[in-house]
Amino acid sequence: MKLRPLPRAARALLCSSTTALLCYALPVGAQEQPAPESSGRETRVTSTGVPKPLLPASRVGSEVTPEELSRRPARSTPEALLEEEGIFLQRTNHAGGHPIIRGLLGHQVLILVDGVRLNNAVTRAGPNQYLNTVDPFLVERLEVVRGPSSVLYGSDALGGVVNVLTLTPRFAPEGQRRIPASVKAQAGSADTSLQGSLRLGVELPSTAVLGVVTGRNFNDLRGGADVGVQRYTGYTEYDAAVKARQRLAPGTILLVQYQTTRQSDAPRTDRSFPGDFRTFSLQERDFFHSQLSLAGAGPFRSVRVDVSALRQGERTDRFRVSRDRIEREDANVWTLGLRAEGERPVAWNNGLLRVGADVFHDKVTGSATRGAILVPGDFSSRPELERYPGSPTSLAAGLFGLFQLDLGDAATGHVGARAQLNRTQLPEDDRLSLQFPGSPVLSASTAQALGVAGELGFQQRVGEALTLFTNLGTGFRAPNVDDYLRLGAEGPGFVLPSRELSPEYSYTGEVGGRFQRGETARVQAVYAYTFIDNQVTTTPTTFNGEERTPDGLVYLARQNADSTQVHAVELSGQWRPVRPVTLLAQAAWVFSSQKRVNPEAPEAPPETEPLAKSPPLNGLVRATWEPVDFAFVEGVFQWAAKQERLSAADREDIRICPEAPGCQGTPGWAAVHLRAGARWRSLAATVEVRNLANASYRSHASGVDAPGRSVTLGLEGSL
């Protein structure tokens, strides 16, 4: 199939950028093999059946490539982002890991799997463990977009987007049949872990199928010299996936896949102590996805339709030994999704138009029960303690468009917009009347919110090596079920359910430049300013005429009361002094501030403080030596400065400020890692030595310390 190039200037700028995301726009469904070498085109194609987002040339993004994944024996999918530019990884426990992008996290960062939302109606404000439910041995590449991305992806994409693209079977050449099979194993000394994965596929000219099964077992993690073994960190996991593709007609491909993950006994490390410990007893993910890709569909050059069903479930148990009691909470979310989008070339200024619509429906169920440790299976229902009573639902339906065009021989621009209706059905809620007799019952209601987003970008080449760019964009986050229904003790107060909330909005201005001189040197510098308005926060309120609970906690209600400012600077550079050697350096800095009412002194003027869990100045230096095509040696120096700018929530967070007076924040740290690898025929081996100095440290806001000096060995063999 003939590939139509992107606009002339866009192609030149994209191929010269440090990310080089796409040099050509490939018709959806046609991304199977690169163009023949004799074509003379430098064509970048996606190796999966899910096309890469058409990132406008001026936007800032990066990717973890298959080669980088093979070189970094990441223990989990979040840890595959540890060395990615502009990403700060927070880990509450060994079974967690959440990316912080430009100071934002939780429900202000959107996670996708094969282009489908992993965020759901109960994605909370703080870090979550959802990304860790994706099997790292199933991942083919990860894409990161920094900055607001609500135009293409809707709610939650204020800080940025992480898109996980999984392995996809390829079609065999005409007249051939292939049965690829491989085994992958990985062992780590830090947690005496063992991981193993088996892949088996069938590849025909018009049919391709791939199956993957994985087992993973982690024991307690050993930290640095001053930490030792960290109790309550081990867990087990089993994963399976199958993906099939069928060529229905020339240019028409149907993809169907199923992924499942089961994690068990993953402790909440920061809240687990002898005699009183909390654990994610079950963490489950089931993902059904079908995609139909068509080339040359009516007025569109390409069309893609995605249908998905995602179930995410978790069971949390708190074991209180002295009381012989298990406090259990279960939550399940079913998300049904439909997304259709098309691309159409426009003659005016060699433009490209991308338009689409999507609908996502979430249904939440849950329960709270109590049982005895010594009497397994005997649990009694406690409806007054349910997190999400009455099976609430949410519906989001949006329309979007993005237009890219040439603005002369050396400039490109883009403009985009989205409108999205969000509707949440809140059932009758009697939890307050059960906990505080005589209190009113909240009647069933429907909350509606309209989210809108826009984007405008421009990029100009200045000479042969320098490119300047600027972007203006807005993002939004619609209130979700967790915002409306959260009830109970939280921080310094007792949070009451809220019914009157509206979307949060972010407004971002971004400027930067890229310098590239062939394959020898590349430098990028970006500054971004973000203002978040209408941010959902907790403020003091009264309940039944009282300001405090009988236990003395301040009553709090969620309201759109905060505004936040975030400044972000991202620097990166790469230099190849001689062909076998590549040097890379990168750093990121975030400075945030927000206005906050002190619940203990509501009459006082609002206080100015940083965002909770705001990352410190951090970065890395990496040197790679590739003496031959089939082997490499790499050294990494990774560091983070001290973080002493803390919010009130940080000072109450045991992950940052243990129960000791005079909290000074998170100390700065530095660590050195070495790794090497080689490939011979169908065998590949990678060995990594982490934390050579056996330093004791943890990333800011994490609940678990980083591994001490340890060795990870990865082996892979294919047939």
N, C-alpha and C positions, 0 to 999 in steps of 0.2 A: 504494500500500500504506500502511496506517495505521501511523504511528510510535507506539510506546509510550514515554512519557517515562521517564527514569530516576526513581528515588525522589525525592520532592519536595525534601527537604533537599539531596540530592546535586546535583540540577539547579541549585538556587540557588547552591550553593557553587562548583560547576564553572564556571558562567557568570560568576561574579564573580572568579575567580582570574586570576592574571597569565598562566596558560597557556591557560585556557579550552579544554581538549582536546576535550571532548564535552559538549554541552548535552542531548543525547538519545542513548539507545542505539538504534542503527539495526539492524534485522535484517540479518544477514550476507547479502550478495548483493543487497540492495535499495538500496545506496548509489549511485544513479544521478543523481538530480536533487534539489535542495532542495525543500522543501515550498512550494506556491504562496504568494505573498505574502498572499493573502487569508486564509490559515489563521490568521494572528495568532501563529504560533509562531516563536520564534527557534531554528531547527533547524540544527545544525552537522553536515554530512555529509562523509564522505571522498570525494574526487573520484576515487580509484583503486578498482580492483576488489578490492584487499586492504584490509580494514578496519583502521582505526587500533586499537591496543591499547586496551581499556577500562581506562584508567589510573584507579585509585581516586582519589577526590577529594583525599585527604591526601598522595598521593605527589608528588614533585617532578620535573617534566619540562618540556620545551620543544620547539619545532619550528622548523625553517627552512622558511618557507612558500614557495609558488611565487612570490609577489610579491618576497620577499627574495632568492630565487635569481635572479630577473630583474634585480634591482638590483645584485647583487654579481657581477661577471663572474669567477667563480671559475675558476681554471685547471684544477682537479681536484676530485674529490668530497671528499677530505679538507679542502681549502682552503675549501669551502663552510661548514665548521664554525669558521672562524677567529674569528668574532665571536659565537659562540654561548655563552650563559651556562654557566659551570661546565666548559667544555671548554678544555684546553690542548693545542695541536697540536704534536707532535714530528715532525721530518722528517729522517730519516737521509740521504736523497738527494732529488733533484728528482722522482724517480719514486715517492716514498714519501709518508708522512703518516699518523700514527697518533694517535687521540684519547686523551688521558690524562684520566680522570675520577676526581676525589677521590684523586689520587695513584696510582691503579692503571692498569695498561696491559697490553698483550700478551694473554696468555691469561686475564687477570682482567677483561677488558672484552669483551662479546659484541657482534659485528657481525651484523646481519641484512640481507638484501635481500628486499624484499617479504615480510617475516615469516619467511624461511627462513635458517637458520644459514649464515654465511660462515666462521665458525671451524670448524676441522677437527681431525683427530687429531694434526697436527704443528704447530699454532699454538704458537709459542714464547713464552718468558717476556718477551722484550724486544719492542720495536716491530716491526711487520710491515707489509708493503706491500699487504695484501689489499684494503683499502678503495679504494686507488688503481686497482684493476682494474675499478671500476664507472664507466662513461662518465658524466661530469658533465652532458652534454647529454641523457642519458636520465632524469635524476633529476627527479621532480616535487616531492618534499618530503623532508625528513629529520626524524625524531623522535628525541629523546634522553630517556631515563629515567635519572636519577641515583640511585645507591644500589642495593643488592642486588635482583636481579630473577629469582632462580632459581626462584621459585614458578611463574611463567608460562613461563620460557624455559630452565630447566635449567642445566647446567654452564657455567662461565666467567663468569656474570653477577654477579660480586662488586662491581665498581665501578659498573657500569651497563650500559646497552644503547643502541646506535645502530641505528636501523632506517631503511634507505634504501628509499623507495617510488618506483617508477619510473612513467613515463608509461603511461597506460592509455586505450584508445579508449572513447568514449562511444557509446551507442545513439542513433540519430536518432529524432526524434518520429515517431509513427505516420503512415505515408503519405509520408514524406520519405526522401531519399537524399542523403548528403553525401560528398564526396571531399576531406577536408582535406589540404593539403600546405603545407610550410613549409621554409625554408632558414635555417640559423643559422651565423654565422661569427664568429670572434673572433681578434684579433691582439694580441700583446704585445711591447713593445719590450725588456723585461728579458731575455728569452731569444730574441728574434726568432722568436717562435712563431706558428704558423698552425693554426687549428682550423676545421673545417667539418663541418656535419651536415645531412643531408637527411631529412625526415620525410614519409611518404606513408601515407594511411589510407583506409579505406572504412567508412562508418557507415550501417547500415540499422536499422530498428526492432528487430530481434532478432539482428543480427549486426554485429560491429564488429572491425576489424582495423587495426593500426598497425605500420608498419615504420620503423626508424631505422638509418641508416648514418653513421659518423663517422670522420674521419681527423684525426690530430693529430701535429704535428711540433714538437719543442722543441730548440733549440740550447743551447749553454752559457749558464748564467745569470750575469748581471752583478749583483754585489752593490753595496754602498754605496761611498762615496768612498774608503775605505781598503782596499777588497777587490778591486774590479775584476772581470774575467771569471773565473769559477770553472770550471776545467777539469773534465772528466768529470762533466757534469751533464745533457747533452742525451739525448734518446731519441725514439723514434717509437711510435705506437700506432694501431691500427685496431679499430673496434668495430662490431658489428651486433646488431640485436635485432628480434624480431617478436613481437607479442602479439595474441591473438585472443580474443574473448568471444562466446559463443552463449547466447541465452536459450532454454533447453530447454522451459520451461513457466513460467507465472506464479510468480515467486519462486524460480526455479531457474536458476542461471547457471553455465556452464562456462567457465573461463579456461584457456588454454594459451599458454605463452610459451617463447622461447628467447633467451638472451643469450650473446654471445661477445666476448672481448677478446683481442687479441694485442699485447703490448708487446715491443719488441726493443731490445737494446743500451742498457740503463739502467745506468750505472755505479754502483757502491758508492763514492760520492764520498769518504768518509772513509778508505777503504782503497785508494785509487788514486793512483799516483805514476808518473812517467815510468820505464818499464822494469819496473814491477810494478803492474799494475792489475787490479781485479776488476769484473765486470759481470754483471748479470742479462741474459744473452744472449736468453733467452726468458722471458716471463711470460704464462701463458695461463689463461683462465677460460672454461668452458662451463657454462651453467646451463639446465637443462630444468625446467619447473615447470608443474604442472596443479593447478587448484583448482576444487572443486565447492562451490557455495554454495546452501543450501536454506533457505527460510523456512517456518516451520510444519511442522517434521519431527517427528511424534509428540509426545512430551511437551516438546520443545524449541521455543522461539520461533524459533531459527535454528541452523543447523549448517554447519560448514565443514570440508572435507577437503582437505588439501594433500598432493600427491605430488611429490617433487623428486629430481633427480639433478644433482650438481655435480661437475665435474672442475676441479681446480686443479693446474697444472703450472708448474714453474720449472726453468730451467737456469742455473747459475752457473758462470762461467769465470774463472779466474785466469791472467793472461798474465805469465809470467816470462821477459822477453826475453833476459836474460843467459844463461839456461839453455835457451833455445829450447824452452820447455815450456808447455803449456796444461793446467791442472788443472781438470777438469770434474766437476760433480756435477749429477745429474738427480733430480728428485723429482716424483711424481704422486700425487694423492689423489683417489679417487672416493668421494663421499658420497651414499648413497641415503637418502631421508627420507620418513617418513609421519607426518602429524599430523592428528588429528581433534579438534574441540572444538565444544561446544554451549553455548547460553545459554538459561536458563529463568527466567522470573519466578517469584517466591515471594511468596505472599500475606502472610506474616508480615513485618511492618515494611516492607512495600513493597520487598522484597529482590530481588536479581538474582544468580543462581547461574551461574557459568561453570566447566565441567568439561571435561577433555580428556585425551588420551594422545598420546605421540609416540615414534617409534623412528627412530634414525639409525645407519647402518652405514657405517664408513669402511674403505677398503682402501688401503694405502700401498705404492707401489713406488718403487724408486730404483736408481741406479747411480753408480759413481765410475770415471772413466777418465782416462788421461793420454795426451797427444799432443804432437806437435811443431808449433810455430808455422809452420815453413817447409815442412811436409808436411801440408797440410790434409786432414782426413778420416781420418788414420791414428791411431786411438786404441786403446789397450790397456786391458783391464779391470783394476781394482784393488779386488777385493771387500773387502779388509781396511779400506778407507777409506770404504765405503758408510755413509751416514747411517742408513738404515733397511733393513737386510738382510732378505731372506726374505719380503717381502710381509706385514708385520704387519697385523692388522685390529682394529677396535674396534666395540663395539655398545653403544648407550645406549638404554634403554627406560624411560619415565617415565609416571606418572599425576599429575595436578594438579587442584586445585579452588580457586576464589576466590569468596567470597560477600560482596556489598555490601548494606548495609541502612541504613534511616533509624533514627536514635536521637533521636527528637523532631523538632520543627519546624525546628531550626537546627543539627542535628548529623548526621553520617554516620559509619559505621564499616565496616571490612572485615577479613576474616580469610582466609588462604589457606595451602595446604600442597602440597608435592610430595614424592614418593618416586621415586628413579631408580636403576636397576641399571646399572652400567657394567662391561663385560666386554672385556678386551683380550687378544688372542691374540698371544703373543710367540714367534717361530720360533727355531729353533736359531741360536746366534750364535757364530761361530768367529773373529770379527775379532781378539780378543785373542790367540788362539793363532797367528794369522798375523803379528801385529805383534811379539809377544813369544813366540818359540818355546818350547814346553814349558808354556805356560799352559793352563788348562782351557778346554774348550768349554762355553759356557752352553747347557744343554738347553732345549728348547721348554717353554713353560709358559703358564698362563692366569692372568691377574690379574683379580680381581673386587673391586669397590668399590660400596658402597651410599651414595648421596648423598641427603640429606633437607634440606628447606628449609621455613621457615614465615614468615608475614608477618601483622602485626597493625597496624592504623592507625585513627586517630580524628581527626575534624575538627569544630570548633565555631565557629559564627559568634557573634561578640561585638559586638552593635550592627549597624548597617547597613553599615559600611565595613571592619571588622576581622574576620579569620578566623585562628584558631590551629589548628595541627595537630601531630600527633606520630605517628611510625612506629617500629615495632620489626621488624626483619627479619633473616633469615639467608640466606646464599648459600653455594654450594659450587662447587669446581672439582675434577673427577675427574682423576687423573693420566692423561696422554695418551701416545701413542707416543713423542713427542719426549722426555718425561720419562724413560721407561723405557730408551730405546736410545741416547741421546746419548753419544758417545765421542770423546775427543780433547782437545787443548789448549784451555783456556778460562780466561782471566784468569791467575791466578797458579799454576794447576795443570793436571792432566791428569784429565779426568772419565771415570769408568768407568760402564758400564751398570748400572742398578739394577733389581731385580725386586720389592722389598718397599716399596711406596708406598701411601699412603691419601689420601683426598680432603682438600683444604684447605677450611676453613670460615671464613666471616666472620659477625660478629655486629654489627649496626648499630643504633644508637639515633639518632633524628632528631627535632628540634623546630624549629618555625618559625612565622612569621606572614605574612599577606598583608593589605595595606591597599589598598583601591581606592575612589576617589571618582569614580564615573561613568567618563567617558572622559578626565578631566583628569589624574588622578594615580594611579599604581600603584606599590607598594613591596613587595618580598619579602625576607625575611631567613631564612636556614636555617643551623643548626648540626648537624653530623653527627659522631658518634664511631663508629669501626669498629675492632674487634679481630679480627685474622686469626690463627687457630690452625692448627697442623699444616702450616705453610707449607713447601713443598718448597724445599730449598736444598742447597748442596754443603758437605760436611763432610770433614775429613781422614780418610783410611783407609789401610789397608795392602794391598798386592797382591804375591802370591808372597813374603810376608815382608818386603817392602821398603816404605818410606814415600815414596820418590821414584823417578821414572823414571831411566833412564840419562842423560837430559839434565838431570836435576836438578829436574824439576817435581814438586810435591807431588801424590800420588794423592788424588783427591777422589771422593766418592760422593754421589749424590742421596739425601737422606733428609727425612722430615718432622721438621725440627728447629727451625724458626724460628717466632717469634710476632711480630706487628706491630700497632702501634697507629697510627691515623690520625685526626687532628682536621681537620675541614673546615668553613670558613665561606664562605657564598655570599650576596652582597648584590646586589640589582638594584633599579632605580627608573626610572620613566618619567613625564614631566611634559609636558603640552601647554598652555603658557601662552596661546597663541592657536591657532585652528584650523589654520592652515597650518604651524605649527612643532611639532615633537616632539623632546624632549630625552631621552636615555637614558644611564644610567650603570650599570656593573656591575663587580664585583670578586670575586675568589676567592682564598682562602688555604688552604694545606694544611701541616700539621705532622705528620710521620711519624717513628716510631722503631721499631727492631727490634733484637733480640739476635742477635749473629753471632759465630761462632767464627773466629778468625784462623787461616787455613791455615798460616801461617808460624810460629805459636806456639799449637798446639792445646792445650797444657797450661795456657795462661793463661785467666783468667775471660773469659766472653763479653763482647764489646764492644757498646755501644749506638751505633747510627748510624741515619741516615735511610734510607728506601727509596731504591733506585737510581732516578735520573732524576726525583726528586720535584720538582714544578714550584714556582717562586717565586710570591710574591704578584704577581698580575697583574690587568688589567682594561682597560676602555675607556670613553670618553665619545663619544656619537654625537649629532649634531644634524641633523635632517631638515627641509627646507623644501619644501612642496608648494603652490606658488602656484595651480596648476590641477590638475585631475584627471589630466591626461595628461603631466605633467612633474614632476621632482623634482631637488633639489640636496642633497647630503649630505656632511658632514664627519665624520671619525673620528679621534680621538686614542687610540692604543693604546699600552699600556705594560706593562713587567714589571720588577720589582725585581731586584736582584742575587741570585743563588743561590750562597751559599758553604757551605751545609750539604750536604756531599758524603759519600756512602758510599765504602767501599773500592773497590767496583766502578766508581763514578764516576771515582775518581782514576786508574784504569787504563783508562778509556774515552777514546780519542783524540778523540772528538767533544766531550768536556767538558774534558779536560786533555791538550792536545797534549804531545808528548814534550819537555817543558821543566820544569826544577825550579820548585818553589814555586807549584803550581797554586792559584789563588784562586777557582776556580769560573767561573760565567758572569756577565759584567757585566750590569747593568740597562740598559734601553733604552726609548726612546719614539719613536714614529713617527706622522706625520700623513698621512692619505689623504683625497682628495677625489673625489667621483664625481657624475655627473649623467646624467639620462636623459629621454627623451621618446618618446611613442608617437603616431603619426599614421595613422589608419585601420589598415591591416594591416602597417605598418612600425614597428619599434621600434629605438632606438639607445641605447647606454649607453657612457659614457667614464669611465675611472677613472685618476687620477694617484696612484700609490702612493709613499710615502716622500718627501714633498715636500722634506725637508731633506737627502736623500741620505745618511741616517745608515747607519753600518756596524754591523750587529748580527745576532745569531742567537738563535732561541728555545733555551732550555735543553735540553741533551741532543741537539740536532740536529747533523747532519753537514754541513749546507750553510747558508750565510749567507742572510739574507732579501734579496729584490730591492732594488736601489738605486732612485733616482728613475726612474720608468718610467711608461709609458702603456699602458693596455689598452682596446681598442675592441671593442665587441660590437654586432653587427647581426643583426636577425631580420626576416624577411618571410614572410607567410602568404598563401595563396590561399583 
